[in-house]
Amino acid sequence: MIPAKKVLNTLNEHWGVLELLFKRFKMTDFSLKDVQNIIKNKNPQWTSERIFRETNRLLNQEIIIPLAKSSQLEINRAVADFASFLLQEEDLGLAEEITVLVKDLERLGTRLQQAGDEGDFSELRRFSRIMDERVRKIVKLFQHNESAIFNIVEQAKSDNSNLSLQKRYRAVIEAFDEYIEPMLEMVDIRGQFHACFAVIESQISHQIDSIELFGRGAHDKRMLEQLRTRILDMHLIGRESLRKSADMLMPLREELRRNTLITRQAAKVLGLIRKNGVDRMLTSVQPEFVSDIQRFSLGQKRHMVAYMASLAQFEHDDYQLPDQTDVPAYHSPNIPDYQDVHTAFARTFADNGNKRQALLGFLTSQYPSLDADEMLFLYQKLVSDQDFELQQDNERAKVTINEHTFALYPFNASTVQETHHDTD
């Protein structure tokens, strides 16, 4: 077995060589000649014998290892992982990795509670240690993925290739769609993350109260308190890490969206120019610098002087913008009066025997021709109405309104107060 101190000394002496090897051949193989060239580049004063001796040193200490049945070499995976950590060159992981670890935490919390209820303190300590290791791993994954997203953003910004913006930012869009969005959904207040932590916190708190009640296992109590604190801290670290990651990706995503919009508009204009001609398309929008007579004749000096003088004195016409208070608020002509909607809903609720009534179900049946944004406007008005006692479903439902699908937790009315809006 190679002594650890010996390997560390070699890493320290040849760190510049290994860093260049890692960046140039991170996921590919390389030849012995490549290693010798890099050592020669870093140490130009060394002789050929010393370069050969140092290359063998890296091989003998298994810092670089040969591929099976090949003369090619690769960096030892353990050394590569260590270099990735030091250089912050991590690759973005999967959201499912964290999801699996969170579900395993929930399973371990149930086993810990069972061991505590049975009075098996050795099992209680064992599951506490395993849960502590899972928590540390989840925190490490959050930090690892945050560094990976930073690298993705920096690489996308510094890419000077001639590829289109869509191709250069492809990794940015994939990171947002495959990691940020699933993780944001999971750490939502109604997501799996929050529900799992609430259950685990309750289980650990119950065991701490039980230990305090019977007055034994002070060391176990301290261990459980530390585990509970670390789990709550992990929840906050996860939310903060996702916020930072989303803040790094969103500007590039917005830039790509604007670029795509401009490209579409430019393509549309060029298509019209090819179809109708430049003069017919641009004459109406180009500035009138010269008259038709001057366009086809040679101007004299006095004409040029007059033209330049008019340009120097050119000023835009003043236009007084209206005040914000003078502009009436826009109201869609398709949206019915809210008082009529309120009255119709109260009447429908009474006709159904005061049973629970879904707000969106009522709106879609009464006003099927409304657009999605108009329907949601009325829905928000009903939700905010103090005359209705509302209950929100615990499960997310998908609702389709005029070919637009929304995922939400719908509200239902269980009681309608008698108000002056109601009619007989």
Stockholm file with secondary structure:
# STOCKHOLM 1.0

chainA/1-424         MIPAKKVLNTLNEHWGVLELLFKRFKMTDFSLKDVQNIIKNKNPQWTSERIFRETNRLLNQEIIIPLAKSSQLEINRAVADFASFLLQEEDLGLAEEITVLVKDLERLGTRLQQAGDEGDFSELRRFSRIMDERVRKIVKLFQHNESAIFNIVEQAKSDNSNLSLQKRYRAVIEAFDEYIEPMLEMVDIRGQFHACFAVIESQISHQIDSIELFGRGAHDKRMLEQLRTRILDMHLIGRESLRKSADMLMPLREELRRNTLITRQAAKVLGLIRKNGVDRMLTSVQPEFVSDIQRFSLGQKRHMVAYMASLAQFEHDDYQLPDQTDVPAYHSPNIPDYQDVHTAFARTFADNGNKRQALLGFLTSQYPSLDADEMLFLYQKLVSDQDFELQQDNERAKVTINEHTFALYPFNASTVQETHHDTD
#=GR chainA/1-424 SS CCCHHHHHHHHHHTHHHHHHHHHHSSSSCBCHHHHHHHHHHHCTTSCHHHHHHHHHHHHHTTSEEECTTSSCEEECHHHHHHHHHHHTCCCCCCHHHHHHHHHHHHHHHHHHHHHHHTTCHHHHHHHHHHHHHHHHHHHHHHHHHHHHHHHHHHHHHHCCSSSCHHHHTHHHHHHIIIIIHHHHHHSSTTSHHHHHHHHHHHHHHHHHHHHHHHTCCHHHHHHHHHHHHHHHHHHHHHHHHHHHHHHHHHHHHHHHHHHHHHHHHHHHHHHHHHHHCHHHHHTTTSCCCSCHHHHTSCCCHHHHHHHHHHHHTCCCCCCCCCCGGGSCCCCCTTSCCHHHHHHHHHHHHHHTTSCCEEHHHHHHHHCTTSCHHHHHHHHHHHHHCTTEEEEECSSCEEEEETTEEEEECCEEEEEECCCTTCCC
#=GC SS_cons         CCCHHHHHHHHHHTHHHHHHHHHHSSSSCBCHHHHHHHHHHHCTTSCHHHHHHHHHHHHHTTSEEECTTSSCEEECHHHHHHHHHHHTCCCCCCHHHHHHHHHHHHHHHHHHHHHHHTTCHHHHHHHHHHHHHHHHHHHHHHHHHHHHHHHHHHHHHHCCSSSCHHHHTHHHHHHIIIIIHHHHHHSSTTSHHHHHHHHHHHHHHHHHHHHHHHTCCHHHHHHHHHHHHHHHHHHHHHHHHHHHHHHHHHHHHHHHHHHHHHHHHHHHHHHHHHHHCHHHHHTTTSCCCSCHHHHTSCCCHHHHHHHHHHHHTCCCCCCCCCCGGGSCCCCCTTSCCHHHHHHHHHHHHHHTTSCCEEHHHHHHHHCTTSCHHHHHHHHHHHHHCTTEEEEECSSCEEEEETTEEEEECCEEEEEECCCTTCCC
//
